[in-house]
Amino acid sequence: MPPDVDGAQLAMAGDVWHIRVLGRSGGVGPTAVPMLLLGFWPEEEAEGQAVREALIVGRTLEALTTLDLENALAASREPRGPSQRPTREERRPRRRGDGASGGRGP
């Protein structure tokens, strides 16, 4: 894989955004889809925690077009804080009959 750039800038709707890759996933096997977690910072807050995040298909930040970055920013949302992340119980799929889905319990 070619080396990635450290970051990018995007001017959109009169604002300048700094963009960095926060994480990567997939892309190893022939059917795996490479994903990038992008972080967005407004120009005046270019350090600290990202203000917005977006998960997009891609291998490197450098390979993304301006349109890709614009679409990612438009689809981005505020990062979830540790207290907002679902617990293990909340992530567990509910099974029929466990009382949580309206089915009959034991």
N, C-alpha and C positions, 0 to 999 in steps of 0.2 A: 504494500500500500504506500502511495506517495506521502511524504510528510505533509501535515496539515498546517495551515496558517494559524497564527495565534488568535486572530480575531478579525472581524470585519465591521464596517460601518454602513449604515443604511439611512438615507434621508427619505422620510415618508411623512406626508401631511404637515410639512413645516417643522418636523422634529428630526433630530439626529439620534439614532440608536446605535449602541455598541453591541456587538453580537459575539458570543463565544460558545464553544462546544462544552457542555457540562458533562456529557456522558455518551457512550456508544454501546450498541448492542447488535447482535446478529451479524450476518454477512459471512459466516465461516463455511457453512455447507452450501451445496449447489441450490438448495431451495430456501435458504435463510435470507431474509430481507434485512439489509443493513439499515440501522436506524441511528439518528443523532438526536440528542436532547440539547436544544439550543437555549441559551440564556440571553435575555435582552435587558440592557441598561440604558436609560435615557442619558444623553450627553452629560448633563450636570451631575449624575450619580453613577459614574463609570466604575465604581468599586463597590465592594460589599456583595450582598446577596442580590441575585437577579430580581428585577421587578416583574418580569414576565418570562414564561417558559413555553416551548413548543417542541413536540416530538414529531420528527419528519423522517421520510425515507431519504437516505444519503450515506455516502461513505466518508466524505470530507467536507469541511466548510468551504474550502477553496473550489470544489466542484459545483457548488450551488450557484444558480444564477440570481440576478437581482430580483427577478419575478419570484423565484423560490423563496427568497428571504422575505419579500413583501407578503407573500401568502402565509408564511410561517408566523410573521409578526401579527397579521390580521387574525390568525387562528389561535394565537397564544393566549395564555391565561396566567393569573397570579400563581406563583408557586405555592404548593401546600406546605404549611408549617408542620412541625412534628405533631402538634396536638390535633391537626386536621386529618392526618393520615388514618385510614381505616385500621382498626385492630384486626388481629388474626381471626377473631370470631366474626367480625363484620365481613371479612373477605371470604370466609368459608362458604362454599355453596350450600344452600339449604336443600335438605332432602325431604321428600314426601313423608309425612307422618312424624316429623320431629316437633310438631306443634307450632312452628314458626310460619308455616305457609298455609295455614288454615285447614290442614288435613287432620284427620282424627289421630289423637295421641294414643299411647299404649294403654 
